[in-house]
Amino acid sequence: MSPVQLNRRRALRWSLGTVAALAAPALASSRRALARMTDGPFYPPRSWRERWPDWDADLTRVQADGGARLAQGEHLGLEGRVIDVNERVIDGATIEIWQCDAVGHYRHPSTEPTTDRVDEAFQGFGATRSEAQGQFRFRTIKPVPYPGRTPHIHVKLRHASFGELTTQLFLAGDPGNARDFLWRALSLDDRPALEMSLRGAPADSGLRWLVRHDLVVSA
């Protein structure tokens, strides 16, 4: 790991850890397991991701031309735990997220090259592992809508205890949800586990929003 990567990882852990310490309400969780959803058309394949060196848990900074570029959009801290329906924590789970940038562009081989607007400073995809108490943290942006879809973040989980699970997280109360075909296909019982409730983040965190949301899997 290079010194730059190490410093970025330390900065991410410190910044999101500070936010968690300052804002510690009960996690917005559900004991119902996350509903399974498809990868969708923009899950970046491993072979394509290997061309890029930067897929860490901070999607808001991309190293370019010897420095870091900062993503457009409202920066959001996404954190919580990976737990099962009996609230047993799961450590060592791989968590991946991917989403479009602030102008509605996905970083994916099918979308590049393009003449459309693109935020080159947004990583688009990130990965981490749950810690000893099942905890995980990402730094990303508040998801935005694009034609045909309400704001959402794609999530993929992997672990020996439950295999692989792909789903999406939606913004609680967003008016676009009622028009979204995937949201409408969810049962009323499944929706709460996929709703992210945004809270304002402390001013010194470098974030605009904070989401604390457990990812619940089958036992």
N, C-alpha and C positions, 0 to 999 in steps of 0.2 A: 504494500500500500504506500503510495507516494505521500510526502508531507502535506501536499495540498489536500488530498483526499482525507487524510487523517484529521487535519484541522477542520475541514468541512463537517466531518462526522461528529467531532467534539462540539462544534458550534451548534449543530442541529440538536444533539442530545441536551446541551445546556439550555438552548432557547425554549424547546418544547417542555423540558423538565421544569423550567421556571414557571411556564404558563400553568402546568399541571399543579404545581405547588400553590400558586396564587388563586386558582379557580378549581375547587374540588367539590363540586356538587355530586350527587349520586349519578352514576353513569346511566345514560339513556339506553337501556338495554331491554331485551325481551328474552324470556326463556324459551320461546318458540324458535326452532332452528331456522336459519336463513333459507328463504325460498331459492331453489336452484334456477338459474337463468343461463342463457347461451352466452358464449364469448362475444358474439356480435362480429361485425365485419372488420373491426379495427384493433383486435388483439395482435400486438406486434410479435411475429414469430421469432424464436430464439436465434435462428440463423441471421436474421436481419439485425436483431439487437446486438449481436456480437460485433457489428461494425462500429458501434458507439461505445465509448469508454465510461459513460456516466449514466448509470441507472440506479442510483442510490435512493434513499427515502426522502430526499429533498428535491422535489420536482420544480422548485421555483428558481433554481440557479443552475446555469449551464456554463462550463468553462469554455472560453473561446478567446483566441488571440491573446493568450497569456493572462486573461483576467476572467472574472465571473460576470455574467450577464444576468439581470434580474427579470423574472417573468412579469408580463402584464397581468392585470386582474387583481382581485381582492384576495390576498394571501390568507390561507386557512390552515390551522393546525388540526389534524385528524388523529385522534388517539383513542385508546381503549384497551380491551383485553380480548384474546381468543379464549372462549370458554365453551363447554358443552351445555346441553339443556339442564343438567344437574348442577351447573355452576362450578364444575371442576375446571381449573385453568389448564391450558394446553401450551406448553413451552416448546420452542423450536419449530413452530409452524411457519411455513413460508407464506408471506402475504404480499401479493402484487396488486397494484392499482394502475389504472390507465384512464385517461379522459382527454377531451379536446381542450385546446388552448382557449384563451380569452376571446379569440375571434372565430371560434368554432371549427378549428382545424385539428385533425388527429395526426399524430406522428406515426406513420404506417407506410409500408412500401407502396401501397396502392394509391396513396395521396401525394407521393413525391416522384419526380419533380412536379411543381405546380406554379401557376401564375397567380393563384389566389393569395390573399393575405395570410401570413403565417407568423406566429411569435416564435422565433428561433431560440429565444431565451427560456422557453418552457420545455421541460424534459419530456413530458407526455406520458411516461411510464416510470414506475418506481417499484422497488422491492425491498423488503426487510424480513426479519424473523422475530417471532414473539419471544419475549424474555422469560425469566424464571417464573414470574407471576402471570404469564400470559400476555404481558403488556406489549403494545406496539405503538409507534408514532410515525406519522408522515407530515411533511410540510408540502402543501400544494396550493391550488387556488379554488375559490368557490366555483363550482361547476356552472356553466352557462348553457342556455338552450341553443339548439341549432335546428334547421328545418326538419320537422317531423318528430323531434324528441324534446322532452322536458330535461332540465338540468339533472345530471347523474354522474356518478363515479363508478366505474367497473371495478370489481374486486374478485380476485382469485386466491383461494386458500389451498394449501397442501400440507398433509401430515400423515404419518403412518396410521394414526388412530382412526382417521375418517376418510382418507383418500384425497380426492380433489373436489372442490366446490367452487363454482363461479356464480356470482350474483351481481347486483347493482345497488348502490345507495342513492336515495333520492332526498331532495330538500323537503322537509316537513312543511306542509301548507302552501307549497308553490302552486300557483294557479295553473301552470302547465301540466301538472300531474293528471288532472281530470281528462286532458286531451291526449295523453300518451298511451299508445296501444299496449305497451308492456306493463305499465302501471295498472291500467284497467284490467289486464288479464290476471293480476294478483288477487287472491282472496282477501277479504277484509281482515281475516286473522293473520295473514302473512305480512301485511303492509307495515305494522308498527316496527318490526325488526329491521326494516329497510329504510326507515325515515330518520334522517339526520336533523337534529335540532341545533341550529346555530346560536352561539352566544358571542357577544363582543369580547375580544381578547384584550388583555392589559396593554396599555399604550406602549410600554417599553419592550414588548415581546417581538415587535416587528411583524405582527400578524394583524389582520382585520377581524378574523373570526376564529372561534375555537369550537370544535365538535368532539365530544367524548361519547363514544358509541361502542358497545361490546359487539363482537362478531360471534354469534352463537351457532354451534354446529351440533349435529346429532351425537348422542352418546355412543 
